[in-house]
Amino acid sequence: MHISDILLRDLDGDGVLRLTLNDPSRRNALSEAMLTTLSTAFVEAGADPEVRVIILAANGPAFCAGHDLKEMTAGRANPDRGRAYFTKVMTMCSGVMQGIVNCRKPVIAEVTGVATAAGCQLVASCDLAIAADTAQFSTPGVHIGLFCSTPMVALSRNVADKHAMEMLLTGDMTPAARAAEIGLVNRVVAPEELRQVTMGMARKIASKSSMTLATGKRAYYVQREMGLSDAYDYASDVMVENMLARDAEEGIGAFIQKRAPQWQDV
């Protein structure tokens, strides 16, 4: 699988893949290089049968500071004042965020430090998030005249409107405990416990049928965008196909027979 100095990869024997943002001197900013590397990593992880769950972590005091503004500003030197370049970078970033959602494997953000702007978007795009109690989150674009419109997409799909708008309109830092209250993260733990708690959740999920997890993850995000009636019609079709899968047959049989299931991941 693809390995880069700015994105470290570690796969354990339980099928838990740890992807670690490793550009602390730039606060793990989503530079072109980081976006390209992340995009490739999620595609490869999604296709790797050895990977069952993905943890997205970071080295350094910041989880991710969002876009590399120095890199973005350099684009203004182009004849179009950067329009084509800005469009390219935003398209790349949106692709990474959708790649996390569309990845067949569950993705857990393990957050230390600050996650700002597109870094907050990165956390919100993951299926689950566990944060150290020292972590902070913000969408601070309003401070520099640049509304966090793309982070808004992920943020508004995680927290209620009033909370999302407060973060977007004020740009204030949101402490980890408050982030848990509003649904941006699942839980908050002491920094020294963060890795252990995240790995515990990852291994619990990794013990399930990967076919079932992939089916459920895809169905969740598809039905969320539908009206109620269409969502039930779609989910019913998914349930029928899931019932016909070998792992559902095995899992139900194991439950009835009071034994541990033996997953085939099909």
C-alpha positions as CSV (number, residue, x, y, z in Angstrom):
1,M,0.0,0.0,0.0
2,H,1.1,3.6,-0.6
3,I,3.4,5.0,2.1
4,S,4.5,8.6,2.3
5,D,6.7,10.6,4.8
6,I,3.7,12.9,5.4
7,L,1.2,10.1,5.9
8,L,2.4,7.1,8.0
9,R,0.8,3.7,7.7
10,D,0.6,0.9,10.3
11,L,-1.6,-2.2,9.9
12,D,-1.9,-4.5,12.9
13,G,-2.9,-8.1,13.0
14,D,-6.5,-7.3,13.8
15,G,-7.0,-5.5,10.5
16,V,-6.8,-2.0,12.1
17,L,-5.0,0.4,9.8
18,R,-3.6,3.5,11.4
19,L,-3.0,6.4,9.0
20,T,-1.1,9.2,10.7
21,L,-0.8,12.7,9.4
22,N,2.9,13.5,9.7
23,D,3.6,17.0,8.6
24,P,3.7,18.8,12.1
25,S,5.9,21.7,10.9
26,R,2.9,22.7,8.7
27,R,0.4,21.7,11.4
28,N,-0.6,18.8,9.1
29,A,-2.2,21.2,6.7
30,L,-4.1,19.8,3.7
31,S,-1.5,20.8,1.1
32,E,-1.7,19.5,-2.4
33,A,0.7,16.7,-1.4
34,M,-1.3,15.8,1.7
35,L,-4.6,15.7,-0.2
36,T,-3.1,13.5,-3.0
37,T,-1.6,11.2,-0.4
38,L,-4.8,10.9,1.6
39,S,-6.9,10.3,-1.5
40,T,-4.7,7.4,-2.6
41,A,-4.5,6.0,0.9
42,F,-8.2,5.7,1.4
43,V,-8.7,4.2,-2.1
44,E,-6.1,1.6,-1.4
45,A,-7.3,0.9,2.1
46,G,-10.9,0.4,0.8
47,A,-9.7,-2.2,-1.6
48,D,-7.3,-4.0,0.8
49,P,-9.0,-7.2,2.2
50,E,-6.6,-7.1,5.1
51,V,-7.9,-3.7,6.3
52,R,-11.1,-3.9,8.4
53,V,-11.1,-0.5,10.1
54,I,-9.1,2.7,9.6
55,I,-8.0,5.1,12.3
56,L,-7.0,8.6,11.1
57,A,-4.6,10.2,13.6
58,A,-1.9,12.9,13.6
59,N,1.5,13.7,14.9
60,G,2.3,17.1,16.5
61,P,0.3,19.7,18.4
62,A,-2.3,20.1,15.6
63,F,-4.6,17.4,14.2
64,C,-5.0,19.4,11.0
65,A,-5.0,23.1,10.4
66,G,-7.0,23.0,7.2
67,H,-5.8,24.2,3.9
68,D,-2.2,25.4,3.4
69,L,-2.9,29.2,3.1
70,K,0.6,30.0,1.9
71,E,0.2,27.5,-0.9
72,M,-3.2,28.9,-1.7
73,T,-2.0,32.5,-1.6
74,A,0.7,31.7,-4.1
75,G,-2.0,30.8,-6.6
76,R,-3.0,34.4,-6.7
77,A,0.0,35.2,-8.9
78,N,-1.6,33.4,-11.8
79,P,-3.3,35.6,-14.5
80,D,-6.8,34.5,-13.3
81,R,-5.9,35.6,-9.8
82,G,-6.0,31.9,-8.7
83,R,-9.5,30.9,-9.9
84,A,-8.3,27.7,-11.6
85,Y,-5.9,26.8,-8.8
86,F,-8.5,27.4,-6.1
87,T,-11.0,25.3,-8.0
88,K,-8.5,22.5,-8.3
89,V,-7.6,22.4,-4.6
90,M,-11.2,22.6,-3.5
91,T,-12.1,19.8,-5.8
92,M,-9.3,17.7,-4.5
93,C,-10.3,18.4,-0.9
94,S,-14.0,17.6,-1.5
95,G,-12.8,14.4,-3.2
96,V,-10.9,13.3,-0.1
97,M,-13.8,14.0,2.2
98,Q,-16.2,12.1,0.0
99,G,-13.6,9.4,-0.3
100,I,-13.8,8.9,3.4
101,V,-17.5,8.6,3.3
102,N,-17.5,6.3,0.3
103,C,-14.7,4.1,1.6
104,R,-16.0,0.6,2.4
105,K,-14.2,0.5,5.7
106,P,-15.3,2.4,8.9
107,V,-13.0,5.4,9.6
108,I,-12.4,6.7,13.1
109,A,-10.7,10.0,13.7
110,E,-8.4,10.1,16.7
111,V,-8.0,13.7,17.6
112,T,-5.4,15.5,19.6
113,G,-4.7,19.2,19.5
114,V,-6.7,21.5,17.2
115,A,-8.7,20.7,14.1
116,T,-9.6,23.9,12.3
117,A,-11.4,24.7,9.0
118,A,-10.9,21.8,6.6
119,G,-9.2,20.0,9.5
120,C,-12.5,20.2,11.4
121,Q,-14.2,19.1,8.1
122,L,-11.8,16.1,8.1
123,V,-13.0,15.0,11.6
124,A,-16.6,15.5,10.7
125,S,-16.2,13.4,7.5
126,C,-15.0,10.4,9.5
127,D,-17.7,7.9,10.6
128,L,-16.6,8.2,14.2
129,A,-14.4,10.5,16.2
130,I,-12.7,10.2,19.6
131,A,-10.9,13.2,21.0
132,A,-8.5,14.0,23.8
133,D,-9.9,16.4,26.3
134,T,-7.3,18.9,25.2
135,A,-8.6,18.9,21.6
136,Q,-10.3,21.9,20.1
137,F,-12.3,22.5,16.9
138,S,-13.3,25.5,14.9
139,T,-14.3,26.8,11.5
140,P,-12.5,30.1,11.7
141,G,-12.8,31.3,8.1
142,V,-14.8,34.3,9.1
143,H,-11.8,35.8,10.9
144,I,-10.0,36.1,7.5
145,G,-12.9,36.9,5.2
146,L,-13.3,33.4,3.9
147,F,-16.4,31.6,5.1
148,C,-15.9,27.9,5.7
149,S,-18.4,26.8,3.1
150,T,-16.9,23.4,2.3
151,P,-16.3,22.5,6.0
152,M,-19.9,23.5,6.4
153,V,-21.1,20.5,4.3
154,A,-19.6,18.0,6.7
155,L,-20.3,20.0,9.9
156,S,-24.0,20.4,9.1
157,R,-24.3,16.7,8.6
158,N,-23.0,16.1,12.1
159,V,-24.4,18.7,14.4
160,A,-27.7,20.5,14.6
161,D,-28.2,23.7,12.6
162,K,-27.9,26.2,15.5
163,H,-24.7,24.6,16.7
164,A,-23.2,24.5,13.2
165,M,-24.1,28.1,12.5
166,E,-22.6,29.2,15.8
167,M,-19.3,27.6,14.9
168,L,-19.4,29.0,11.3
169,L,-20.5,32.5,12.2
170,T,-18.3,33.1,15.2
171,G,-15.2,31.1,14.2
172,D,-14.7,30.5,18.0
173,M,-12.8,27.5,19.3
174,T,-15.1,24.6,20.5
175,P,-13.5,22.6,23.4
176,A,-13.6,18.8,23.1
177,A,-16.3,18.4,25.8
178,R,-18.6,20.8,23.9
179,A,-17.8,19.0,20.6
180,A,-19.1,15.8,22.2
181,E,-22.2,17.5,23.5
182,I,-23.2,18.8,20.0
183,G,-22.3,15.5,18.2
184,L,-19.1,16.4,16.4
185,V,-17.2,13.7,18.3
186,N,-18.4,10.5,19.9
187,R,-16.5,10.8,23.2
188,V,-13.7,12.6,25.0
189,V,-10.9,11.0,27.0
190,A,-7.7,11.9,28.7
191,P,-4.8,12.3,26.3
192,E,-2.9,9.3,27.7
193,E,-6.0,7.1,27.2
194,L,-6.8,8.3,23.7
195,R,-5.0,5.6,21.7
196,Q,-6.1,2.8,23.9
197,V,-9.8,3.8,23.7
198,T,-9.7,4.4,20.0
199,M,-8.0,1.0,19.4
200,G,-10.6,-0.7,21.6
201,M,-13.4,0.7,19.5
202,A,-11.6,-0.1,16.3
203,R,-10.9,-3.7,17.3
204,K,-14.5,-4.2,18.4
205,I,-15.7,-3.0,15.0
206,A,-13.0,-5.0,13.2
207,S,-14.4,-8.2,14.8
208,K,-17.6,-7.9,12.8
209,S,-18.2,-9.1,9.2
210,S,-16.6,-6.7,6.8
211,M,-19.3,-7.4,4.3
212,T,-21.9,-6.3,6.9
213,L,-20.0,-3.2,7.8
214,A,-19.6,-2.1,4.2
215,T,-23.2,-2.7,3.5
216,G,-24.3,-0.7,6.5
217,K,-22.0,2.2,6.0
218,R,-23.0,2.7,2.4
219,A,-26.7,2.4,3.2
220,Y,-26.4,4.9,6.1
221,Y,-25.0,7.6,3.9
222,V,-27.3,6.9,0.9
223,Q,-30.6,6.9,3.0
224,R,-29.6,10.0,4.9
225,E,-30.0,12.1,1.7
226,M,-33.5,10.6,0.9
227,G,-37.0,11.4,2.0
228,L,-38.6,9.1,4.6
229,S,-40.6,6.9,2.2
230,D,-37.7,6.5,-0.3
231,A,-35.3,5.8,2.6
232,Y,-37.5,3.0,3.9
233,D,-37.9,1.5,0.4
234,Y,-34.1,1.6,-0.2
235,A,-33.3,0.3,3.3
236,S,-35.8,-2.6,2.9
237,D,-34.1,-3.6,-0.4
238,V,-30.7,-3.5,1.4
239,M,-32.0,-5.6,4.2
240,V,-33.3,-8.3,1.8
241,E,-30.0,-8.5,0.0
242,N,-28.2,-8.5,3.3
243,M,-30.3,-11.4,4.6
244,L,-29.3,-13.4,1.5
245,A,-25.6,-12.9,2.2
246,R,-23.6,-15.8,3.6
247,D,-22.5,-13.9,6.7
248,A,-26.0,-13.0,7.7
249,E,-27.0,-16.7,7.3
250,E,-24.0,-17.6,9.5
251,G,-24.5,-14.9,12.0
252,I,-28.2,-15.7,12.6
253,G,-27.4,-19.4,12.7
254,A,-24.7,-18.8,15.3
255,F,-27.0,-16.6,17.4
256,I,-29.7,-19.3,17.4
257,Q,-27.1,-22.0,18.2
258,K,-25.4,-19.9,20.9
259,R,-21.9,-20.0,19.3
260,A,-19.5,-17.5,17.9
261,P,-20.0,-16.7,14.2
262,Q,-17.3,-17.6,11.7
263,W,-17.3,-14.7,9.2
264,Q,-16.4,-15.3,5.5
265,D,-16.9,-11.6,4.8
266,V,-19.3,-12.3,2.0
